[in-house]
Amino acid sequence: MMLIVIAVGYSVIAVANSMAMAAHGRRRDFGVMKCAGGTVRPLLLVSVGETSLVIVTGAARGILVTLPPLAGMPPASPRPSRPT
């Protein structure tokens, strides 16, 4: 269980770092859009849309990569019942 928590925590940090780097890399684009008359709302929608696309694509790929190995695993055996 602890390994899963560590893996998920690491994944969250990696995704947050990727999104921060993407936002930093698009600062100039956002500046041009603001100078051309863009307001905060469209810029925010572009960022949210990009982030949502990355999250959905990553989740779908993760599920597709995970399912074949899981399909080949035998089902968990039930725990033996304790004698009463």
C-alpha positions in Angstrom: 0.0 0.0 0.0 2.8 2.4 0.9 4.4 1.8 -2.6 1.1 2.8 -4.3 1.0 6.0 -2.2 4.6 6.8 -3.1 4.0 6.1 -6.8 0.8 8.2 -6.9 2.5 11.1 -5.0 5.5 11.0 -7.4 3.0 11.0 -10.4 1.2 14.0 -9.0 4.4 15.9 -8.5 5.6 15.0 -12.1 2.3 16.2 -13.6 2.3 19.4 -11.7 5.9 20.0 -12.8 5.0 19.3 -16.4 2.1 21.7 -16.3 4.2 24.4 -14.6 6.8 24.1 -17.3 4.2 24.2 -20.0 2.7 27.4 -18.6 6.2 29.0 -18.2 7.0 28.1 -21.8 3.8 29.8 -23.1 4.3 33.1 -21.2 5.2 34.8 -24.4 2.1 33.4 -26.2 -0.1 34.6 -23.3 1.5 38.0 -23.5 0.8 38.3 -27.3 -2.8 37.2 -26.7 -3.2 39.8 -24.0 -1.8 42.5 -26.2 -4.1 41.5 -29.0 -7.1 42.1 -26.7 -7.4 38.8 -24.9 -8.8 38.8 -21.4 -8.1 36.6 -18.5 -11.0 34.3 -19.1 -10.0 33.0 -22.6 -6.4 32.6 -21.4 -7.6 30.6 -18.4 -9.9 28.4 -20.7 -6.9 27.7 -23.0 -4.8 26.6 -20.0 -7.6 24.5 -18.5 -8.3 22.9 -21.8 -4.7 22.0 -22.4 -4.4 20.6 -18.9 -7.5 18.6 -19.3 -6.4 17.1 -22.6 -3.0 16.1 -21.0 -4.7 14.5 -18.0 -7.3 12.6 -20.1 -4.7 11.4 -22.6 -2.3 10.3 -19.9 -5.0 8.5 -17.9 -6.2 6.7 -21.0 -2.7 5.6 -22.0 -2.0 4.5 -18.4 -5.1 2.4 -18.4 -4.4 0.9 -21.8 -0.8 -0.1 -20.7 -2.0 -1.5 -17.4 -4.9 -3.6 -18.5 -3.1 -6.3 -20.6 -0.7 -7.3 -17.7 -3.6 -7.3 -15.3 -5.7 -9.5 -17.6 -3.0 -12.2 -17.5 -2.8 -12.3 -13.7 -4.8 -15.0 -11.9 -7.6 -13.8 -9.6 -6.7 -13.4 -6.0 -7.5 -16.5 -4.0 -9.9 -16.1 -1.1 -8.5 -16.2 2.4 -9.0 -19.4 4.2 -11.7 -19.1 6.8 -10.7 -19.5 10.4 -11.9 -22.6 12.2 -14.4 -21.8 14.9 
